[in-house]
């Protein structure tokens, strides 16, 4: 979640993202996800990508397993993660038309490079969540951008060099964006076929990395009406059962419908698989974490937001226009503090334990502008304290952006206290 990321949600959608839902139940802890593990030149990769695409096109939606070599690389390391960060706005949400760049956008080299990855590792993070968008990786005829795939491999190589694990996340695809509920993915079977095919191609590209170094997340923040959660369950099951034979030992991160909200874990239905990890996102309370965000006008209210305690003073609440107040009043009627955060994540842990699965927090963060420094710092301190107590590994949103941990021009920490909290906990 970040600027331009969420679009404009309805009041109902905001309530769901903030944890107000008809659904109950939730998620399992465990910092450590363990499984035993062990260059092609550009022209070779280009030919390989073309052959994969042609093979998939020739066989239609029923691309066979023979199109992808099925062996995972297994080495000595294990998939072990604790504190991570999202590599935002690079091969995802670049806010540029990738189709104009058949060989990739050269300016990306300046955005994230080896020095960036070293910065992340030196700061104390142990993994990155690596968002990829379809528009950045494949053109409109579904041919791969070879340079984009090369950039992906460069980043993964740098991460391995600096001992960072990588969670590859297919973030936005042309048929699905988390900022809308009217996604073609749910009504067009051919788009579902293409999502599966994208993962066949990604699996073929990523199979050379050990299962202790790289994991997969099939789709970021699926969004469909609550009553139709079974559609996401069916597609997710298809993805798992199709890609699992091609990658027998790799960790797959899976999240529930409705922006991977904790309250929708109970609606998630998964096939039996010993290498799944539940993934949730958390930005509660939204009035704090998205206070005066330009893309969410509902949270543009006069006054000073606070944490812990009541988010706004009685005087500031009284100044909110009636219609706007109705959309956010559920966040103005009680206090927010560590106990609230604990109750939310305990619910997630309890659910995951009931399913005998680990739990992971893939996104959380608080907007920089407009929120007082002490309020931001305390929210991060409390949330990390809870995550550590419940042994939930996490990845903060984000590297650079409205929620950023580092300043994009200088690479200096936005807030030393928050960086220390994220990388060292509250010790």
C-alpha positions as CSV (number, residue, x, y, z in Angstrom):
1,X,0.0,0.0,0.0
2,X,1.3,3.5,-0.8
3,X,0.6,6.6,-2.8
4,X,-1.4,5.7,-5.9
5,X,-1.5,2.2,-4.6
6,X,-4.9,2.0,-3.1
7,X,-7.0,4.0,-5.4
8,X,-10.2,5.3,-3.7
9,X,-12.1,2.8,-1.7
10,X,-15.7,3.0,-0.6
11,X,-16.6,3.3,3.0
12,X,-17.4,-0.4,3.1
13,X,-14.0,-1.3,1.7
14,X,-12.2,1.0,4.1
15,X,-14.0,-0.8,7.0
16,X,-12.8,-4.1,5.7
17,X,-9.2,-3.0,5.3
18,X,-9.4,-1.5,8.9
19,X,-10.6,-4.8,10.3
20,X,-14.4,-4.3,10.5
21,X,-15.9,-7.4,9.0
22,X,-18.6,-10.0,9.4
23,X,-15.9,-12.7,9.2
24,X,-14.1,-14.0,12.3
25,X,-11.0,-16.2,12.8
26,X,-7.4,-15.6,11.9
27,X,-3.5,-16.6,11.7
28,X,0.2,-18.9,13.0
29,X,3.5,-17.8,14.1
30,X,7.0,-18.9,13.7
31,X,9.8,-16.7,12.6
32,X,11.5,-19.5,10.9
33,X,10.3,-21.2,7.8
34,X,12.7,-24.0,7.0
35,X,13.1,-26.4,4.1
36,X,16.3,-28.1,2.9
37,X,17.8,-26.5,-0.2
38,X,21.2,-26.7,-2.3
39,X,24.5,-17.2,-16.2
40,X,22.8,-17.6,-18.9
41,X,23.8,-14.9,-21.3
42,X,21.0,-12.5,-22.4
43,X,20.7,-14.1,-25.8
44,X,20.1,-17.5,-24.3
45,X,17.6,-16.2,-21.9
46,X,15.8,-14.4,-24.7
47,X,15.6,-17.5,-26.7
48,X,14.4,-19.5,-23.7
49,X,11.7,-17.0,-22.9
50,X,10.5,-17.0,-26.5
51,X,10.4,-20.8,-26.6
52,X,8.4,-20.9,-23.3
53,X,5.9,-18.4,-24.7
54,X,5.5,-20.2,-28.0
55,X,5.1,-23.6,-26.3
56,X,2.4,-22.1,-24.1
57,X,0.7,-20.4,-27.0
58,X,0.7,-23.5,-29.1
59,X,-0.9,-25.6,-26.4
60,X,-3.4,-23.0,-25.3
61,X,-4.5,-22.9,-21.7
62,X,-3.3,-26.5,-21.1
63,X,0.4,-25.9,-21.2
64,X,2.0,-29.1,-20.1
65,X,4.6,-29.6,-17.4
66,X,7.2,-30.5,-20.0
67,X,7.5,-26.8,-20.8
68,X,9.2,-26.2,-17.5
69,X,12.0,-28.1,-16.0
70,X,10.7,-29.4,-12.7
71,X,13.8,-29.6,-10.5
72,X,14.2,-27.1,-7.7
73,X,17.8,-26.3,-6.7
74,X,18.4,-27.7,-3.2
75,X,21.3,-26.6,-1.1
76,X,22.4,-26.4,2.5
77,X,20.6,-23.3,3.5
78,X,17.0,-23.1,4.8
79,X,14.2,-20.7,4.2
80,X,14.6,-18.6,7.4
81,X,13.2,-15.1,7.6
82,X,12.4,-12.5,10.3
83,X,12.7,-8.8,9.3
84,X,12.2,-7.7,5.7
85,X,11.3,-4.8,3.4
86,X,9.3,-4.3,0.2
87,X,11.3,-3.3,-2.9
88,X,8.6,-0.9,-4.0
89,X,8.2,1.1,-7.2
90,X,10.8,-0.5,-9.4
91,X,9.5,-3.5,-11.4
92,X,6.1,-2.7,-9.9
93,X,4.0,0.5,-9.8
94,X,6.6,2.3,-11.8
95,X,3.9,4.7,-13.0
96,X,5.4,4.6,-16.5
97,X,4.2,2.8,-19.6
98,X,6.5,-0.2,-19.8
99,X,5.2,-0.9,-23.3
100,X,7.3,2.2,-24.5
101,X,10.4,0.3,-23.4
102,X,10.8,-2.9,-25.4
103,X,14.2,-3.4,-23.8
104,X,13.2,-2.0,-20.4
105,X,13.4,1.4,-18.9
106,X,17.1,2.2,-18.5
107,X,16.4,4.7,-15.7
108,X,15.5,1.7,-13.5
109,X,19.2,1.0,-13.1
110,X,19.5,4.2,-11.0
111,X,16.5,3.3,-8.9
112,X,17.6,0.0,-7.3
113,X,21.1,-1.3,-7.8
114,X,23.7,-3.4,-5.9
115,X,24.4,-0.5,-3.5
116,X,20.7,-0.5,-2.6
117,X,20.6,-4.2,-1.8
118,X,23.8,-3.8,0.3
119,X,22.1,-0.9,2.1
120,X,19.2,-3.1,3.0
121,X,21.4,-5.9,4.3
122,X,23.7,-3.6,6.2
123,X,20.7,-2.0,7.9
124,X,19.8,-5.4,9.4
125,X,17.0,-6.8,7.2
126,X,17.3,-10.4,6.3
127,X,14.9,-10.6,3.3
128,X,13.0,-8.6,0.7
129,X,9.6,-8.9,-0.8
130,X,10.1,-8.2,-4.5
131,X,6.9,-7.0,-6.3
132,X,6.6,-7.5,-10.0
133,X,3.9,-6.2,-12.3
134,X,2.8,-7.8,-15.5
135,X,3.1,-4.6,-17.4
136,X,6.7,-4.3,-16.4
137,X,7.5,-8.0,-17.3
138,X,5.4,-8.8,-20.4
139,X,4.1,-6.6,-23.2
140,X,0.5,-6.5,-24.4
141,X,1.1,-9.5,-26.7
142,X,2.3,-11.4,-23.7
143,X,5.9,-11.5,-24.9
144,X,8.5,-11.1,-22.1
145,X,10.6,-7.9,-21.7
146,X,14.0,-9.6,-21.7
147,X,15.7,-6.6,-20.0
148,X,13.1,-6.7,-17.2
149,X,13.8,-10.3,-16.6
150,X,17.5,-9.6,-16.6
151,X,16.9,-6.8,-14.0
152,X,14.9,-9.3,-11.9
153,X,17.9,-11.7,-12.0
154,X,20.3,-9.0,-11.1
155,X,18.4,-8.1,-8.0
156,X,18.1,-11.7,-6.9
157,X,21.8,-12.2,-7.5
158,X,22.7,-9.2,-5.4
159,X,20.3,-10.4,-2.6
160,X,22.0,-13.8,-2.6
161,X,25.4,-12.1,-2.5
162,X,24.4,-10.1,0.6
163,X,22.5,-13.1,2.2
164,X,19.0,-11.7,1.8
165,X,16.1,-14.1,1.0
166,X,13.7,-13.1,-1.7
167,X,10.0,-13.4,-1.8
168,X,8.9,-12.9,-5.5
169,X,5.5,-11.3,-5.5
170,X,3.3,-10.9,-8.6
171,X,1.9,-7.6,-7.5
172,X,-0.4,-6.2,-10.3
173,X,-1.5,-7.9,-13.5
174,X,-3.5,-6.4,-16.3
175,X,-6.6,-8.3,-15.3
176,X,-6.3,-7.6,-11.5
177,X,-5.5,-4.6,-9.5
178,X,-6.2,-4.4,-5.7
179,X,-7.6,-0.9,-6.1
180,X,-10.8,-2.1,-7.7
181,X,-13.3,-4.9,-7.2
182,X,-14.3,-5.1,-10.9
183,X,-11.4,-7.2,-12.0
184,X,-11.5,-9.1,-15.3
185,X,-9.6,-12.0,-13.7
186,X,-12.7,-13.2,-12.0
187,X,-14.9,-13.3,-15.1
188,X,-12.5,-14.3,-17.9
189,X,-11.1,-17.8,-17.8
190,X,-8.5,-17.0,-20.4
191,X,-7.0,-14.4,-17.9
192,X,-6.9,-17.1,-15.3
193,X,-5.1,-19.3,-17.8
194,X,-2.6,-16.5,-18.4
195,X,-1.9,-16.0,-14.7
196,X,-1.1,-19.7,-14.5
197,X,1.1,-19.4,-17.6
198,X,3.0,-16.3,-16.1
199,X,3.8,-18.4,-13.1
200,X,5.0,-21.3,-15.4
201,X,7.4,-18.9,-17.0
202,X,8.5,-17.3,-13.8
203,X,9.1,-20.8,-12.3
204,X,11.3,-21.7,-15.2
205,X,13.3,-18.5,-14.7
206,X,13.6,-18.9,-11.0
207,X,14.1,-22.6,-10.6
208,X,17.9,-22.1,-10.6
209,X,17.7,-20.4,-7.2
210,X,17.7,-22.6,-4.2
211,X,14.5,-23.0,-2.3
212,X,16.3,-21.5,0.7
213,X,16.9,-18.3,-1.2
214,X,13.7,-17.6,-3.2
215,X,10.0,-18.1,-2.5
216,X,6.8,-17.3,-4.5
217,X,3.7,-15.2,-3.8
218,X,1.1,-15.8,-6.6
219,X,-0.9,-12.6,-6.4
220,X,-0.9,-9.5,-4.2
221,X,-4.1,-8.6,-2.4
222,X,-6.8,-10.5,-4.3
223,X,-10.0,-8.5,-4.3
224,X,-13.4,-10.0,-5.1
225,X,-16.8,-9.6,-3.3
226,X,-16.8,-11.4,0.0
227,X,-19.6,-13.6,-1.1
228,X,-17.4,-14.8,-4.0
229,X,-14.3,-15.7,-2.0
230,X,-14.6,-19.2,-3.4
231,X,-13.5,-17.9,-6.8
232,X,-10.2,-16.9,-5.4
233,X,-9.9,-20.2,-3.5
234,X,-10.5,-22.1,-6.7
235,X,-7.9,-20.1,-8.7
236,X,-5.4,-20.2,-5.8
237,X,-5.8,-24.0,-5.6
238,X,-5.2,-24.3,-9.3
239,X,-2.0,-22.2,-9.1
240,X,-0.7,-24.3,-6.2
241,X,-1.5,-27.7,-7.8
242,X,-0.2,-26.6,-11.2
243,X,3.1,-25.0,-10.0
244,X,3.8,-27.5,-7.2
245,X,4.9,-30.3,-9.5
246,X,7.3,-27.9,-11.2
247,X,8.7,-26.7,-7.9
248,X,8.2,-29.5,-5.4
249,X,10.0,-28.0,-2.4
250,X,9.6,-24.2,-2.7
251,X,7.7,-22.1,-0.2
252,X,4.5,-20.6,-1.6
253,X,3.0,-17.6,0.3
254,X,-0.8,-17.4,0.1
255,X,-3.2,-14.7,1.3
256,X,-6.9,-14.4,1.7
257,X,-9.4,-12.4,-0.3
258,X,-10.1,-8.8,0.5
259,X,-6.6,-7.3,0.5
260,X,-5.2,-10.2,2.5
261,X,-7.0,-9.0,5.6
262,X,-6.8,-10.9,8.8
263,X,-10.5,-11.2,9.1
264,X,-10.8,-13.1,5.8
265,X,-8.4,-15.9,6.7
266,X,-11.3,-18.0,7.7
267,X,-12.7,-17.8,4.2
268,X,-9.5,-19.2,2.7
269,X,-9.6,-22.8,1.5
270,X,-6.3,-24.4,0.5
271,X,-5.2,-27.8,-0.8
272,X,-3.0,-30.0,1.4
273,X,0.5,-28.8,1.0
274,X,3.4,-28.8,3.5
275,X,5.1,-25.8,2.0
276,X,2.5,-23.1,2.3
277,X,2.8,-19.9,4.4
278,X,-0.2,-17.7,5.2
279,X,0.4,-14.0,4.4
280,X,-1.6,-11.1,5.7
281,X,-1.4,-7.3,5.3
282,X,-2.1,-4.8,8.1
283,X,-2.5,-1.0,8.1
284,X,-4.8,-0.5,11.1
285,X,-6.0,2.0,12.1
286,X,-6.2,3.4,8.6
287,X,-6.9,6.9,9.8
288,X,-3.5,6.9,11.4
289,X,-1.5,5.0,8.8
290,X,-3.1,6.9,5.9
291,X,-3.8,10.2,7.5
292,X,-4.3,12.8,4.8
293,X,-3.1,10.5,2.1
294,X,-3.7,12.3,-1.2
295,X,-5.4,9.2,-2.7
296,X,-7.8,8.7,0.2
297,X,-9.8,11.8,0.7
298,X,-11.9,10.3,3.5
299,X,-8.8,10.6,5.8
300,X,-8.1,14.2,5.0
301,X,-9.5,15.7,8.2
302,X,-8.5,18.8,10.1
303,X,-6.6,18.3,13.3
304,X,-3.7,16.3,14.7
305,X,-3.8,12.5,14.7
306,X,-2.5,10.7,17.8
307,X,-1.3,7.3,18.9
308,X,-1.7,5.7,21.3
309,X,-5.1,6.6,22.6
310,X,-8.0,8.3,20.7
311,X,-6.9,9.1,17.2
312,X,-8.4,12.6,17.2
313,X,-9.5,15.0,20.0
314,X,-13.1,15.6,20.7
315,X,-12.7,19.2,19.3
316,X,-11.2,17.9,16.0
317,X,-13.9,15.2,15.7
318,X,-16.6,17.8,16.1
319,X,-15.2,19.7,13.0
320,X,-15.5,16.7,10.6
321,X,-18.4,17.1,8.1
322,X,-21.3,14.7,8.8
323,X,-20.9,12.6,5.6
324,X,-17.2,12.2,6.1
325,X,-17.7,11.4,9.8
326,X,-20.0,8.5,8.9
327,X,-17.3,6.8,6.9
328,X,-14.7,6.9,9.6
329,X,-16.6,7.1,12.9
330,X,-15.8,3.4,13.7
331,X,-12.2,4.5,14.2
332,X,-13.1,7.5,16.4
333,X,-15.1,5.6,19.1
334,X,-12.3,3.7,20.9
335,X,-8.6,3.9,21.8
336,X,-5.9,2.3,19.8
337,X,-2.8,0.9,21.5
338,X,-0.6,-2.1,21.8
339,X,-3.4,-4.2,23.3
340,X,-5.5,-3.5,20.2
341,X,-2.6,-4.6,17.9
342,X,-2.0,-7.7,20.0
343,X,-5.6,-8.8,19.7
344,X,-5.6,-8.4,15.9
345,X,-2.4,-10.5,15.4
346,X,-3.3,-13.0,18.1
347,X,-6.4,-13.7,16.1
348,X,-4.2,-14.4,13.0
349,X,-1.9,-16.6,15.0
350,X,-4.7,-18.6,16.4
351,X,-6.2,-19.3,13.0
352,X,-2.9,-20.3,11.5
353,X,-2.2,-22.7,14.4
354,X,-5.6,-24.3,13.8
355,X,-4.4,-25.0,10.2
356,X,-0.9,-26.0,11.2
357,X,0.6,-23.3,9.0
358,X,3.0,-20.5,9.6
359,X,1.9,-16.8,9.3
360,X,3.7,-13.9,7.7
361,X,3.0,-10.2,7.6
362,X,3.8,-9.1,4.0
363,X,2.9,-5.4,4.4
364,X,2.5,-2.8,7.1
365,X,3.5,0.8,7.4
366,X,2.5,4.3,8.4
367,X,2.6,7.3,6.1
368,X,5.4,9.8,6.7
369,X,3.7,13.1,6.0
370,X,1.2,14.6,8.4
371,X,1.5,12.0,11.1
372,X,3.5,13.3,14.1
373,X,6.9,11.7,14.5
374,X,6.3,10.3,18.0
375,X,2.9,8.8,17.0
376,X,4.6,7.0,14.0
377,X,7.5,5.8,16.1
378,X,5.2,4.4,18.9
379,X,3.0,2.6,16.3
380,X,6.0,0.9,14.8
381,X,7.4,0.1,18.3
382,X,4.1,-1.5,19.4
383,X,3.5,-3.4,16.2
384,X,7.1,-4.8,16.0
385,X,6.9,-5.7,19.7
386,X,3.7,-7.6,19.1
387,X,5.1,-9.4,16.0
388,X,8.2,-10.4,18.0
389,X,6.2,-11.7,20.9
390,X,4.0,-13.7,18.6
391,X,6.9,-14.8,16.5
392,X,5.5,-13.4,13.2
393,X,8.1,-12.5,10.5
394,X,7.3,-9.4,8.5
395,X,8.2,-7.2,5.6
396,X,7.6,-3.4,6.0
397,X,6.1,-1.3,3.3
398,X,8.3,0.2,1.9
399,X,11.8,1.0,0.7
400,X,11.0,4.3,-1.0
401,X,7.6,6.0,-1.2
402,X,5.0,7.6,1.0
403,X,5.7,5.0,3.8
404,X,9.4,4.7,3.0
405,X,12.1,3.7,5.4
406,X,14.9,5.3,3.4
407,X,15.1,8.6,1.6
408,X,15.3,7.8,-2.1
409,X,17.9,10.4,-3.0
410,X,20.4,10.1,-0.2
411,X,19.5,6.5,1.1
412,X,19.6,7.9,4.6
413,X,17.0,6.6,7.1
414,X,13.8,8.7,7.2
415,X,13.7,8.0,11.0
416,X,16.6,6.3,12.8
417,X,14.2,5.2,15.6
418,X,11.9,3.5,13.2
419,X,14.7,1.8,11.3
420,X,16.2,0.5,14.5
421,X,12.9,-0.8,15.6
422,X,12.3,-2.6,12.3
423,X,15.7,-4.2,12.2
424,X,16.5,-4.8,15.9
425,X,13.1,-4.8,17.6
426,X,12.6,-3.0,20.9
427,X,15.8,-4.3,22.5
